[in-house]
Amino acid sequence: MKKLKKINYAACWPYLAVVLFAAYLAYRQMRTGNIIIGSDTIFHFNRFYETEEQIRNGNLSWFMTLYGFNQSGRVINAFYGPAFAYLNGLLLLAVGTWYRYQIITSFLVFAVGGVGMYRAVHRFKVRGSIAVLVTIIYMTIGWLPRWQSGSNFTGIGAALMPYGILVACDMFYDKEKPIHWIKLTILMTVALEGHLLTALMYMAFLVPAWLYAIIKRENKRGILLNTLKAVLLTIFLTVNTLLPLYWMSKTNNLAPTATMRMLENAVHLKHTTVAFHPFRILTHNLRASLTFWLAYAFIAQVIYAIWTREESKANVVVSLYGGFWLLLASRLVEWDRITNHLPALARFIQFPSRFVCIAYPLLIVGLGLSFEHILHHKQKWVQIAAYASLGMLTFAAADCLVITLTSNAWAGYQNNVGRSRNTKFGEET
């Protein structure tokens, strides 16, 4: 009999750490026993209630809503990834309550996003301890935590985004086979079935890497052939989403998405204040908020990458590209003036802060590369200082999120949702 391979515990512990942290974030809500009603909860929960009831009653309708949205017959799930909607409906049917559903899906989104981010950072040969710390930062900032606190689907997009970096890495580093067409197909299929905007964001990762592969690699014919195979197979696998979207847009007057004030929804800097409770740093880095201390860390990271550009070209590329998207997501761009000339952007993009889904994974990879480079310094005190500063940065980011999640969970809803005209709270009788 063949001997069983020994488990490589050294390779497993980072994944365990990431998963345990995801479980801890879900546990913070479990302590309250409450569901969190967020800005998009009513909309998406209606979608999943619809598919859950269809499965329960054996009455499947791919287009019309028979149970959700006040049994209005509106066409919703056909535009928002029907396969993903039915998957969530099946999960809801299995767990039985919205509370359990939210806890389980929150854990899954954090875990999937964290594992993907760790793998992306580790792909650049960053040691496990550093990769775990910067991964925890990623799990606590931007849109990723917004699935738990606000049911924002961009949170799922943020969880999937690091996997785009992994595919882009193959295009940069794999000289023999820069286009892994099966990986590319899976990546784009999952994105299109789940969130169309995520698929477009993937292209922002992949197009520059694809152009690099075309220019630098000799097997251009193979690259084009594999790309064509990935495109055709993706279209075939997502025809259930793409065809209804095309057909309905040609034959019906679709309700447009809401027009948003772009500048108001761009990333802005926020001061942090220390509360009376020890080690409690208020405010957060979610969605359009960016605390000054994290902004300074990203700026320092970009400067350090440029300073050491001769030693790590990869760090320069990911840091500058990430910095570009963070700039595009910020209020430094005159978004209101731009949308005066291109009003469709205010309906399609809605929130420039969504660009942090591209910026943050790249900057987190750059942060890992910079700390990995610093740790090669021969003097011990430099290494200790590097670990201490990264540890403090990670703790501060995690602490900000824990406070926000706990506050929302005890209240039962996200800040400002109680005053929203789109959400009505009922009372149990």
Secondary structure by P-SEA (a helix, b strand, c coil): ccccccccccccaaaaaaaaaaaaaaaaaaaacccccccaaaaaaaaaaaaaaaaaaccccccccccccccccccccccccaaaaaaaaaaaaaaccaaaaaaaaaaaaaaaaaaaaaaaaaaacccaaaaaaaaaaaacccccccccccccaaaaaaaaaaaaaaaaaaaccccccccaaaaaaaaaaaaaaccaaaaaaaaaacaaaaaaaaacccaaaaaaaaaaaaaaaaaaaacccaaaaaaaaaccccccccccccccccbbbbbbbbcccccccccccccccccaaaaaaaaaaaaaaaaaccccaaaaaaaaaaaaaaaaaccccaaaaaaaaccccccccccccccccccaaaaaaaaaaaaaaaaacccaaaaaaaaaaaaaaaaaaaaaaaaaaaaaaaacccccccccccbbbbbcc
